[in-house]
Amino acid sequence: MKNFNAVLRLLFTFIVLPLFTFAQPASKKSEIDKKVETLLKKMTLEEKVGQMNQYNGFWEITGPAPKEGNAKLKYEHLKQGLVGSVLNVKGVENVRKIQEIVVNESRLGIPLLFGFDVIHGHKTLFPIPLAESASWDLQAIEKSARVAAIEASAVGINWTFAPMVDISRDARWGRVMEGAGEDPYLGSKIAVARVKGFQGDDLSANNTIAATVKHMAGYGFAEAGKDYNTVDVGTSTLYNVIFPPFKAAVDNDVKTVMNSFNVLNGIPATANKFLQRDILKSKWNFGGFIVSDWGSGFEMIDHGFSENLAHVAEQSANAGSDMDMESYAYVTHLKSLVESGKVSMAVIDDAVRRILKVKFELGLFDDPYRYCNPENEKNLIYHPDHIAATLDMAKKSIVLLKNEKQLLPLSKNQKKIAVIGALADDKNSPLGNWRVGSDDFSAVSVIEGLKKYTNEFTYAKGADLVLGPVSFIDEVKINNSDTSGFKNAIDAARNSEVVIMVLGEHGFQSGEGRSRANLDLPGVQQQLLEEVYKVNKNIVLVLMNGRPLILNWADKHIPAILETWQLGTQSGNAIAEVLFGDYNPSGKLPMTFPRHLGQLPIYYNYFSTGRPGPKPEVFWSHYTDEVNQPLYPFGYGLSYTEFNYSNLKVDASNSSQIKVSVSVKNNGKYVGEEVAQLYIRDKISSTVRPVKELKGFQKFSLNLGQTKELQFVLTDTELGFYDGEGKFIVENGEFEVMVGTNSEDLLKTTFTKK
Ligand code: BGC
């Protein structure tokens, strides 16, 4: 049996794999491919393995290299050409020094990739990605990534571990802040916009950087929303919900993909041959390379999948994971695994080719220091254009959830305002999580933003949100008991005409490792809100949070609610402009807001059960103690003005170009922007389809009284779906088409595709 396996492995290595890897005829290979081949021929096995090894940049190498422990080892490895990339090193001086070691002292001088988590800006911080996604503004989102790339490349970084494109339907999962929400269509469009923004048109320019889509795959489907947890999903969800944003990014030439910490249907993603070789590298023809997640290799030992680190290296390399981030598995074991025949030379060559190719494409062989220009570092960080871009993005990300009796916008002459809540005076939390390169406390606070409009307000904190300082690595300690500041806040509210309450989560309450079992306003904030409400009902609730929250009480009682997420550097200015009506909010929720934790996971594109109800008796699909509907549906968001939809028409005479048109009129008192959303339902299909699927949207501005005719075109791309084997199929028959202002408020008609 052992021999049989060995024969199979040999067959795979020398016959099957080369068929995939070397399928391109030599004459068609590009210049870069030729350069890669020439270099590959010069490399020893050890040097090849070195390219597959990534270390954390453990030091700010401005002085002599550290001598202790791993640091010393890493330094020696740099000199020996045993490192292909480092992460978390920034600053042109540091980057240059490390690059110099490799270029000048290693035998072949192959330059390093410098990876970094540039997630929503580098120094100039943009809104957290979930917030940006609420803008549904692909141009602005692309611009945000462009600015992030300009600043990151100015400090020596040439590779970002972004965008995260994990679809998630569970707000308990802390990393929803990092993604584009619950919908694969919107998620795919945003993934492409972000990749384009980072990579630009010319990757070899000195202000574009390689992007990474992560985490392949299923990481956002962690059971019970608990980070790193098991993922078990069927093929329908995998192909139609989880894969699309990855595929869209691959189709748009994303240079790298990161695998994930989770086990997907029994196999850890890092050693998952199906995901990495079969889907990415074969089916999708992905030409870049795959990097593991941080230590996701050695975590396979805890998963009970690998015996030891050597086993980790064997399993991950054979499954197609090209670069090992901080597991030390490849650098320690790959050479001997090749020598013993457990990993083939073809596997190594395939990985190294991919990595070298990206380095050539970035232009690192022409100039390894192309990202090390001190002038750029000085001039481009916090450039006024970047500040303007993030202010624009921040305003576009805000979602108006409620506005009874047009309490908002406030008059610019409004007197007697009370501002309440610790977050109103916070310059750190609104930056959000995942901002490793940024300066702490660099956000414009709400108080600072308001001061540009008025000094006619009294500020009272009410209560601390957190106890003590909070950082990226600490568990956030919430104030659950101290209400000693309530009295001042209540007094301020009693003596005011309008109260602005800034409440929500701390910026470090969402993000990696930050799953929550509750989705309420943390600590004593709900109590504070209710106490203030007793003395003044004229409350504008400004929410700051990194995920959907449960807001039933607020929705029932508070007249005006603004969802502002965490908006980055320009937070307070953006919020003030919206509060005083200089910007009319246009954001739409990219994730459903539940009414109750028990509804999770909750999402708009669910399948109908056989008992959809509602029915007077009990035997239908529902809760006996809560409604099925969310509090705020996907795509929801109000404006200071009002939009009316009418005249939905379909022309299905050409079945490959179904034309849908609708009229939208601005019926309110303000100029405003709207996002019209188009959903379809495939009524009868060979694999059941969701009750609604977003398949188009348009964002546009309307003057007072203006009407716009919108046209949408549905082709097979929008009407088809993936079957259980991952085959894209398009079926004729009846479809519903729905257009409107959110996923519930829709005009509906039907057509038959022939
Ligand atoms: C995260 C990745 C990130 C990596 C490097 C991991 O913990 O899951 O998304 O890119 O760290 O910082």
Boltz pocket constraint, residues with backbone or C-beta under 6 A from the ligand:
constraints:
  - pocket:
      binder: B
      contacts: [[A, 87], [A, 117], [A, 161], [A, 214], [A, 293], [A, 294], [A, 512]]
      max_distance: 6.0
